[in-house]
Amino acid sequence: MAEDRTGQTVVIFVSRRSGVDPEGYALAAAAMDALASEQPGYRGVDHFSNDGLGMTLSYWADEASAVAWREHPEHAATREAGRDRWYDWYMLHVAAIERSYHWTRG
């Protein structure tokens, strides 16, 4: 069941993958998922992708936690690798979640 995310910060990462080095990308993505989950303030992640277009939503306790993740040295190095080979482009949005709810078919 989905978690209430009211009050959390969400980092929305939308990207188009280049198709270069898919194995390296998969390894790096798994490593970043694992590393992010160990960071203070981490609250979860959702991923979606279709034909090279992807979206990752990472949830953080607050803005400071999201900024600390952005500045983590391993994350910064992987981000540079992504710019060099794995992405044609990406855009990033940061937002505060003011309301959160879910519905599940009973």
Secondary structure in CASP SS format (residue, H / E / C, confidence):
PFRMAT SS
TARGET T0000
AUTHOR 0000-0000-0000
METHOD secondary structure of the structure
MODEL  1
M C 1.00
A C 1.00
E C 1.00
D C 1.00
R C 1.00
T C 1.00
G C 1.00
Q C 1.00
T E 1.00
V E 1.00
V E 1.00
I E 1.00
F E 1.00
V E 1.00
S E 1.00
R E 1.00
R E 1.00
S C 1.00
G C 1.00
V C 1.00
D C 1.00
P H 1.00
E H 1.00
G H 1.00
Y H 1.00
A H 1.00
L H 1.00
A H 1.00
A H 1.00
A H 1.00
A H 1.00
M H 1.00
D H 1.00
A H 1.00
L H 1.00
A H 1.00
S H 1.00
E C 1.00
Q C 1.00
P C 1.00
G C 1.00
Y E 1.00
R E 1.00
G E 1.00
V E 1.00
D E 1.00
H E 1.00
F E 1.00
S E 1.00
N E 1.00
D C 1.00
G C 1.00
L E 1.00
G E 1.00
M E 1.00
T E 1.00
L E 1.00
S E 1.00
Y E 1.00
W E 1.00
A C 1.00
D C 1.00
E H 1.00
A H 1.00
S H 1.00
A H 1.00
V H 1.00
A H 1.00
W H 1.00
R H 1.00
E H 1.00
H C 1.00
P H 1.00
E H 1.00
H H 1.00
A H 1.00
A H 1.00
T H 1.00
R H 1.00
E H 1.00
A H 1.00
G H 1.00
R H 1.00
D H 1.00
R H 1.00
W H 1.00
Y E 1.00
D E 1.00
W E 1.00
Y E 1.00
M E 1.00
L E 1.00
H E 1.00
V E 1.00
A E 1.00
A E 1.00
I C 1.00
E C 1.00
R C 1.00
S C 1.00
Y C 1.00
H C 1.00
W C 1.00
T C 1.00
R C 1.00
G C 1.00
END
